[in-house]
Structures are given as structure tokens and as C-alpha cells.
Amino acid sequence: MPTPVVADVQAVEEDGDAGEDIPLDISQDESRDKKNDSFMARTNDSDTDDRMSGVAGKDYIRSFPQSSGKTTSDKPAQSSSAPASDTFSRWMSGVKKWSQKQTAEITSGKTWLRTKQQISEQMGSANKTVDNELMAKVDAVKEMEHDLKVLSELTKELAGSMAKAAESQLALSACFEHLSKGSNDIAAELLYHQRAQDLMGKNSVGLIETLNFFRTQVLEFVKSKMAAVWAKYGQYDKCRIEYDACRMQYESLKDTQSPKLPAAEAKFLEAYNRMGDTRTVAFNALVEVDKQKTELLRKQLDGMSNAVVMYITGNHAGMEDARARLETAKQERLAPAERSPATTELGSL
């Protein structure tokens, strides 16, 4: 059976010596030469392309002295299976770590302990530990987070309304300017309103940018800082549920002579210490995020105050200038009509 042409080209690639004579079937010489010539033509044409595909479904890499490593071929290169396998390996590694963590929690009995305690609390058959100081702080921070989200939404609506108003003001200014070119009698009044609308539209751009920046900072604070705080509080709540479960087990055994009592007491004390540590971390995080909120709002509100002052001051100064120009134009327009006929004749003599 004749040797396939694809095997010939693959052999050239593997040997790395295109000058060697490879034994071929004589009946396939002409077909082989055409295939090799076409293959080498594609290789020489792509000076900046070191990736070639199409030989037996494989992608071959060659290093050229002038190669930049970029693909300039119009035909899409065939994707290698290596990236897909690497992605699958990383995914499997993550799944394996997660499953090991979950298995460790389940085998330790803590997951079942917390689940049983939560069900008992929901059913009302078990009491839970309530930290009034911590819960008051949690409620205050939750209310603060809600207010910041509402503030962000209102700022977004205000910035959008001002942007739309600024666009309409600039369009109205252009319309007034166009009308003033064909209306000499009221050109001064039209130009006054043209300057007023143009001024207010352009001055509002800075205020709109300030509002958008303020909203961005508030949202970033909520997403980054608040998320970290709730993660720490969630860790405390998990330890609190575990503590209550261990406490109930210890209380049910402390008046008995059960051999399980020492182990239950040790778990109870361990859970108590762990809950105390996570409680301290959560409370400090709640206090710190309140301080960070104050610093953030103080800084951003100072910037917004400056933007509002500049907006109002700029509009006031611009309106005064436009008003002065309007009065000057009116006086120039009324000056010829105020002249008396006698004064005109005397001036002509």
C-alpha cells in the first residue's frame, strides 16, 4: 500500500532536516512534491507568523529569525487542546479543594451540629445567645448601608437629569444664536438668552462629573468595605451557632455522670473562646467601617460643595456679563431715536 503524503511531511518535521531523502513510493512522487511546495510557500509567505496548521489536524511551530510571534494569517488557527486541559485541571483542583473542605467539616460533626441548632432555633425548641451591643451595631451599619445605596441611586438620577437638561440648554442656545442672525430688531435679547443657556449648560458639566464621581466612590465603598464586614460578621454568627449547640449539649450532661461530660465541656469551652475571638473581630470591623464612612463622606462632600459653589458663582458672573451686554446693546439701539430734529439739523450745518 502506498505511503500517505501526510506521513511524509510529518517525517520532515520530526527529523528537522529538509535536505534528507526520505524513502517514498515512486507512484506518489508528483503528488508529494506539489504538497511540499505548497507547504513551503505558505511557510515563506508568513514571515511574522510562526504558527501553521492544517497538516494531519495538527499545529506546527517553527522559529524564524524575523518572527515576532504574532499571527497574521487570515485563516483562524486551530486551537490546541492544552489550554482546555489546563482549564479543566484548574477547575478540578478547585472542586477537589472545596470538596475536601466540605468533607472535613462534615466528618468533624460541626456542620450537623450547626444545622441541628438552627432548626431548633427556628422551631423555638432552643434558645440562642444574643449580644445586644453587637446587634445594635449591626442594625446601625445595615441602616447606613441602605442609606448609602439610596444616596447612590438619587445621585445617579440627579446626574442623569442634569445631563439631559445641559444637552437641552446647549441646543436651545444654538437655536437662539441662529434666530439672532435673521432678527436685527431683537438680536440683543436673543443673544442674551443664548449666552445664558450656553453658560448654564457648560457650567453644569463640572457638577455632573462631580456627582458621578461621588456616586462611584460610594458604590465602591459599599461593595468592598461592607462586603468584608459582613463576611466577618457571618463568621461570628457561625461560631455563635456552634457555641449554642455545644452549650446545650454540655447543659444536658453536666448534671449526670456520663463519660461524655469531659469531652462536651472541652468542646463548650473551645466554642466559647472561638465565639469571643470572632465577636471581637466583627465588632471592631463594624466600628472601623463606620469611621471609614465618615471620612469618605467628609472628603467627597467637600469636593461636591466646591463644585456647587463654582457652578453657582460661574452662572452668576456669566449672567452679569450677559446682562451688561444686553443693556449696552439696548442703549446703542435707542441712541439714534433719542436725538431731536434740531440737534440733527445743527449737526449737519
C-alpha positions as CSV (number, residue, x, y, z in Angstrom):
1,M,0.0,0.0,0.0
2,P,1.5,3.5,-0.9
3,T,2.8,5.7,1.9
4,P,0.4,8.7,2.7
5,V,1.7,12.2,1.8
6,V,0.8,13.5,5.2
7,A,3.2,11.0,6.8
8,D,6.0,12.3,4.5
9,V,5.5,15.9,5.6
10,Q,5.3,14.8,9.3
11,A,8.5,12.9,8.9
12,V,10.3,16.1,7.6
13,E,9.1,18.0,10.6
14,E,10.2,15.4,13.1
15,D,13.7,14.9,11.5
16,G,14.3,18.6,11.2
17,D,16.4,18.1,8.1
18,A,14.5,19.0,4.9
19,G,17.5,18.0,2.8
20,E,17.4,14.3,3.7
21,D,15.9,11.9,1.2
22,I,13.1,10.0,2.7
23,P,12.1,6.7,1.0
24,L,8.8,7.2,-0.7
25,D,6.6,5.3,-3.0
26,I,7.6,6.2,-6.6
27,S,3.9,6.5,-7.6
28,Q,3.4,9.3,-5.1
29,D,6.4,11.5,-6.0
30,E,4.5,14.0,-8.1
31,S,1.7,14.4,-5.5
32,R,4.3,14.7,-2.7
33,D,6.2,17.4,-4.5
34,K,3.1,19.5,-5.0
35,K,2.1,19.2,-1.4
36,N,5.6,20.1,-0.1
37,D,5.9,23.0,-2.5
38,S,2.5,24.4,-1.3
39,F,3.6,23.8,2.3
40,M,6.9,25.7,2.0
41,A,5.2,28.5,0.1
42,R,2.9,29.1,3.0
43,T,5.8,29.0,5.4
44,N,7.9,31.6,3.4
45,D,4.9,34.0,2.9
46,S,4.2,34.3,6.7
47,D,7.4,36.0,7.9
48,T,5.7,37.3,11.0
49,D,3.7,34.2,11.6
50,D,5.3,31.2,13.4
51,R,2.1,29.2,13.7
52,M,1.0,26.9,10.8
53,S,-1.9,24.5,10.9
54,G,-3.6,22.0,8.6
55,V,-1.2,19.0,8.5
56,A,-3.0,16.0,9.7
57,G,-5.1,18.1,12.0
58,K,-2.0,19.4,14.0
59,D,-0.4,22.8,14.6
60,Y,3.3,23.0,14.0
61,I,5.5,25.7,15.4
62,R,8.6,27.0,13.6
63,S,11.1,29.6,14.8
64,F,12.1,32.2,12.2
65,P,14.7,34.9,12.7
66,Q,12.3,37.6,11.8
67,S,9.3,36.2,13.5
68,S,7.5,38.4,16.0
69,G,5.3,35.7,17.4
70,K,2.1,37.3,16.1
71,T,-0.5,35.6,14.0
72,T,-1.2,37.5,10.7
73,S,-2.9,34.7,8.8
74,D,-6.4,35.4,7.6
75,K,-7.4,31.8,8.4
76,P,-8.1,31.1,12.0
77,A,-5.5,28.9,13.6
78,Q,-6.8,25.6,15.1
79,S,-6.9,25.8,18.8
80,S,-4.7,23.5,20.8
81,S,-6.2,21.2,23.4
82,A,-3.6,22.2,26.0
83,P,-5.4,25.4,27.3
84,A,-8.6,23.5,27.6
85,S,-6.9,20.7,29.6
86,D,-5.2,23.3,31.8
87,T,-8.5,25.0,32.5
88,F,-10.2,21.7,33.3
89,S,-7.3,20.7,35.6
90,R,-7.6,24.0,37.5
91,W,-11.3,23.6,37.8
92,M,-10.9,20.0,39.1
93,S,-8.3,21.2,41.5
94,G,-10.7,23.9,42.9
95,V,-13.5,21.4,43.1
96,K,-11.2,19.0,44.9
97,K,-10.2,21.6,47.5
98,W,-13.8,22.6,48.1
99,S,-14.9,19.0,48.5
100,Q,-12.1,18.3,50.9
101,K,-13.1,21.3,53.0
102,Q,-16.7,20.3,53.0
103,T,-15.8,16.7,53.8
104,A,-13.6,17.9,56.7
105,E,-16.5,20.0,58.1
106,I,-19.0,17.2,57.7
107,T,-16.8,14.5,59.3
108,S,-15.9,16.8,62.2
109,G,-19.6,17.0,63.1
110,K,-19.7,20.8,63.2
111,T,-21.9,21.1,60.1
112,W,-24.5,18.8,61.5
113,L,-24.2,20.5,64.9
114,R,-24.9,23.9,63.4
115,T,-27.7,22.6,61.2
116,K,-29.4,21.0,64.2
117,Q,-29.1,24.1,66.3
118,Q,-30.5,26.3,63.5
119,I,-33.5,24.1,63.1
120,S,-34.1,24.0,66.8
121,E,-33.9,27.8,66.9
122,Q,-36.4,28.1,64.1
123,M,-38.8,25.7,65.7
124,G,-38.5,27.5,69.0
125,S,-37.2,24.5,70.9
126,A,-33.8,26.0,71.7
127,N,-32.7,29.4,72.9
128,K,-29.8,31.3,71.3
129,T,-27.2,33.7,72.6
130,V,-27.9,37.4,71.8
131,D,-25.3,40.1,72.1
132,N,-27.3,43.3,72.4
133,E,-24.3,45.6,71.9
134,L,-23.2,43.8,68.8
135,M,-26.7,43.5,67.3
136,A,-27.3,47.2,67.9
137,K,-24.1,48.0,66.0
138,V,-25.1,45.6,63.2
139,D,-28.5,47.2,62.8
140,A,-26.9,50.7,62.7
141,V,-24.5,49.5,60.0
142,K,-27.2,47.9,58.0
143,E,-29.2,51.1,58.1
144,M,-26.1,53.0,57.0
145,E,-25.6,50.7,54.1
146,H,-29.2,51.1,53.0
147,D,-28.9,54.9,53.2
148,L,-25.7,54.8,51.1
149,K,-27.4,52.7,48.4
150,V,-30.4,55.1,48.3
151,L,-27.9,58.1,48.2
152,S,-26.2,56.5,45.2
153,E,-29.4,55.9,43.3
154,L,-30.6,59.5,43.9
155,T,-27.2,60.9,42.9
156,K,-27.5,58.9,39.7
157,E,-30.9,60.2,38.9
158,L,-29.8,63.8,39.6
159,A,-26.7,63.5,37.4
160,G,-28.8,62.0,34.6
161,S,-31.4,64.8,34.8
162,M,-28.7,67.5,34.8
163,A,-27.0,65.9,31.8
164,K,-30.3,65.8,29.9
165,A,-31.0,69.4,30.9
166,A,-27.5,70.5,29.9
167,E,-28.0,68.9,26.5
168,S,-31.3,70.8,26.0
169,Q,-29.7,74.1,27.2
170,L,-26.9,73.8,24.6
171,A,-29.4,73.0,21.9
172,L,-31.6,76.0,23.0
173,S,-28.5,78.2,22.9
174,A,-27.7,77.2,19.4
175,C,-31.3,77.9,18.4
176,F,-31.2,81.4,19.9
177,E,-28.0,82.1,18.1
178,H,-29.4,81.1,14.8
179,L,-32.5,83.2,15.3
180,S,-30.4,86.3,16.2
181,K,-28.7,86.3,12.8
182,G,-32.0,87.0,11.0
183,S,-33.7,89.2,13.6
184,N,-31.9,92.5,13.9
185,D,-34.6,94.2,16.0
186,I,-34.4,91.7,18.8
187,A,-30.9,90.3,18.2
188,A,-29.6,91.7,21.6
189,E,-32.3,89.9,23.5
190,L,-31.8,86.6,21.6
191,L,-28.0,86.8,22.2
192,Y,-28.6,87.4,25.9
193,H,-30.6,84.2,26.3
194,Q,-28.2,82.4,24.0
195,R,-25.3,83.3,26.3
196,A,-27.4,82.4,29.4
197,Q,-28.3,78.9,28.2
198,D,-24.9,78.2,26.9
199,L,-23.3,79.3,30.2
200,M,-25.6,77.2,32.3
201,G,-25.2,74.1,30.1
202,K,-21.4,74.3,30.1
203,N,-21.1,75.1,33.8
204,S,-23.2,72.1,34.7
205,V,-20.7,69.7,33.1
206,G,-18.3,70.0,36.1
207,L,-21.1,69.5,38.6
208,I,-22.3,66.4,36.7
209,E,-18.8,64.9,36.7
210,T,-18.6,65.6,40.5
211,L,-21.9,63.8,41.1
212,N,-20.8,60.8,39.1
213,F,-17.5,60.6,40.9
214,F,-19.3,60.8,44.2
215,R,-21.6,58.0,43.3
216,T,-18.7,55.8,42.1
217,Q,-16.9,56.3,45.4
218,V,-20.0,55.5,47.5
219,L,-20.7,52.3,45.5
220,E,-17.1,51.2,45.7
221,F,-17.2,51.7,49.5
222,V,-20.4,49.6,49.8
223,K,-19.1,46.8,47.6
224,S,-15.6,46.5,49.0
225,K,-15.7,47.6,52.6
226,M,-19.2,46.5,53.6
227,A,-18.7,43.1,52.0
228,A,-15.7,42.4,54.1
229,V,-17.5,43.5,57.3
230,W,-20.5,41.2,56.6
231,A,-18.1,38.3,55.9
232,K,-16.5,38.8,59.4
233,Y,-20.0,39.0,61.0
234,G,-21.0,35.8,59.2
235,Q,-18.0,34.0,60.7
236,Y,-19.1,35.2,64.1
237,D,-22.7,34.1,63.6
238,K,-21.4,30.6,62.5
239,C,-19.3,30.4,65.7
240,R,-22.2,31.6,67.8
241,I,-24.5,28.8,66.5
242,E,-21.8,26.3,67.2
243,Y,-21.3,27.7,70.7
244,D,-25.0,27.4,71.4
245,A,-25.1,23.8,70.2
246,C,-22.1,22.9,72.4
247,R,-23.7,24.7,75.3
248,M,-26.9,22.8,75.0
249,Q,-25.0,19.5,74.9
250,Y,-23.0,20.4,77.9
251,E,-26.0,21.6,79.9
252,S,-27.8,18.3,79.2
253,L,-24.9,16.3,80.5
254,K,-23.5,18.4,83.3
255,D,-25.9,17.0,86.0
256,T,-25.2,13.5,85.0
257,Q,-22.2,11.1,85.4
258,S,-21.9,10.4,81.7
259,P,-18.5,9.6,80.4
260,K,-19.2,12.1,77.6
261,L,-19.2,15.0,80.0
262,P,-15.5,15.9,79.9
263,A,-15.5,16.0,76.1
264,A,-18.7,18.1,76.0
265,E,-17.2,20.5,78.5
266,A,-14.0,20.8,76.4
267,K,-16.0,21.5,73.2
268,F,-18.1,24.0,75.1
269,L,-15.1,26.0,76.3
270,E,-13.4,25.8,72.9
271,A,-16.5,27.1,71.1
272,Y,-16.9,29.9,73.7
273,N,-13.3,31.1,73.1
274,R,-13.7,30.9,69.4
275,M,-17.0,32.8,69.5
276,G,-15.4,35.5,71.7
277,D,-12.5,35.9,69.3
278,T,-14.7,36.2,66.2
279,R,-17.0,38.6,68.1
280,T,-14.1,41.0,68.8
281,V,-13.1,40.9,65.2
282,A,-16.6,41.5,63.9
283,F,-17.3,44.4,66.4
284,N,-14.0,46.1,65.5
285,A,-14.8,45.8,61.8
286,L,-18.3,47.4,62.4
287,V,-16.7,50.3,64.3
288,E,-14.0,50.8,61.7
289,V,-16.4,50.8,58.8
290,D,-18.4,53.5,60.5
291,K,-15.3,55.6,60.8
292,Q,-14.3,55.0,57.2
293,K,-17.8,56.0,56.1
294,T,-17.5,59.3,57.9
295,E,-14.1,60.0,56.4
296,L,-15.3,59.1,52.9
297,L,-18.4,61.3,53.1
298,R,-16.5,64.3,54.6
299,K,-14.0,64.2,51.7
300,Q,-16.5,63.7,49.0
301,L,-19.0,66.3,50.3
302,D,-16.2,68.9,50.5
303,G,-15.5,68.3,46.8
304,M,-19.2,68.4,45.9
305,S,-19.5,71.7,47.9
306,N,-16.7,73.2,45.8
307,A,-18.4,72.1,42.6
308,V,-21.7,73.6,43.6
309,V,-20.1,76.9,44.6
310,M,-18.2,77.0,41.3
311,Y,-21.4,76.2,39.4
312,I,-23.4,79.0,41.1
313,T,-20.6,81.5,41.0
314,G,-19.9,80.8,37.4
315,N,-23.5,81.2,36.4
316,H,-23.8,84.4,38.4
317,A,-20.7,86.0,36.9
318,G,-21.7,84.9,33.4
319,M,-25.3,86.2,33.8
320,E,-24.0,89.6,35.0
321,D,-21.7,89.9,31.9
322,A,-24.6,88.9,29.6
323,R,-26.9,91.4,31.3
324,A,-24.3,94.2,30.8
325,R,-24.0,93.3,27.1
326,L,-27.8,93.4,26.8
327,E,-28.1,96.8,28.4
328,T,-25.2,98.2,26.2
329,A,-26.9,96.9,23.0
330,K,-30.3,98.4,24.1
331,Q,-28.6,101.8,24.6
332,E,-26.9,101.7,21.3
333,R,-30.2,100.8,19.6
334,L,-32.1,103.6,21.3
335,A,-29.5,106.3,20.9
336,P,-30.5,107.4,17.3
337,A,-34.2,107.6,18.3
338,E,-33.5,109.8,21.3
339,R,-31.8,112.5,19.1
340,S,-34.0,115.6,18.4
341,P,-34.5,117.0,14.9
342,A,-33.0,120.4,15.9
343,T,-29.9,118.6,17.1
344,T,-29.7,116.7,13.9
345,E,-30.0,119.9,11.7
346,L,-27.4,121.8,13.8
347,G,-25.0,118.9,13.5
348,S,-25.5,118.9,9.7
349,L,-24.7,122.7,9.5
